[in-house]
Amino acid sequence: MNGWEASVEAQIRSAQERGEFDNLPGMGKPIPGRNLPYDESWWIKSFLEREALPSDLLLPTPLQLRRKAEQVPDEVRGLPTEEAVRSYVADLNAEIFAWLRNPEGPRVVVRPVNADDVVRRWREERRPAATAPAAPAPAPAAARRTRRGWWPPWRRRAG
């Protein structure tokens, strides 16, 4: 053994004799993930879990923006005023426009959010149930079924 290895071993032995390794957290428990296959990104996953960060942070910018746009109705539901709703949508649209000016990452279609539509839905949700217009009756099952053939959803025509 080298001189420094012998020194390190001596320090470890001395600490064991003093009991400094007794009652450490996890003592006597199996090592987490010991029998699992190796995962290259184990440290990223453990960091996100330890810091309680959402996994959305790993997504590329356009996918993050699309997810934010999809979650707008849930995000604005608790806002107190129409001005706050419009401000939230304006901030999101500013992020979208900034990405559209200088796109990076995968080519994903990201469209700005229509503030008027968001405000209209926000108002409808805030309207008391007694004054809300009755929902139209659903169409009979036979009338709803139409044979469209296979087309990707983004290529289907309304009607």
Residue, then its C-alpha position, 0 to 999 in steps of 0.5 A: m500500500n502507498g503511504w497515503e492509502a495506509s493513512v486513509e485506512a488508519q483514519i477509517r479504522s480509528a473512526q470505526e473504533r470511536g463509533e463515528f459510523d454507528n447510527l448513520p441514516g440508512m444503516g442496515k438497509p439495502i442500497p436503493g436501486r441495487n438490483l435495478p438495471y443501470d440507468e444513465s440518467w439516475w442522477i437527474k431523476s434523483f435530483l428532481e425527486r430530491e428537490a421536488l422539481p417537476s419533470d417538465l423541466l427536462l422537456p424542450t422549450p416548445l413542448q414546455l410551452r405547449r404544455k403551459a398552453e394546454q394548462v391555461p384553463d386550470e391555471v386561470r381558474g383561481l384568478p380573481t379578475e379578468e385583468a389578471v387572466r389577460s395578464y397571465v395569457a399575455d405573459l404566456n404569449a410573450e414567452i411563445f412569441a420569444w420562442l417563435r422569433n428564435p426557435e430552438g429544439p424540435r420543430v413543434v407547432v406552438r400557437p399563441v393563446n387567444a385571450d378572449d377565448v380564455v376569458r370567455r371560458w373563465r367567465e362561464e366557469r365563474r357564472p353561478a350554476a343557476t344562471a348558466p345556460a343549459a347544456p344541449a342534449p347529446a346527440p343520439a349514438a347513431a347520429r354521432r357515429t360517422r365513418r371517417g376513415w383513418w386520418p391523423p387527428w390534425r388532418r381531419r376536417a370539421g363536419 
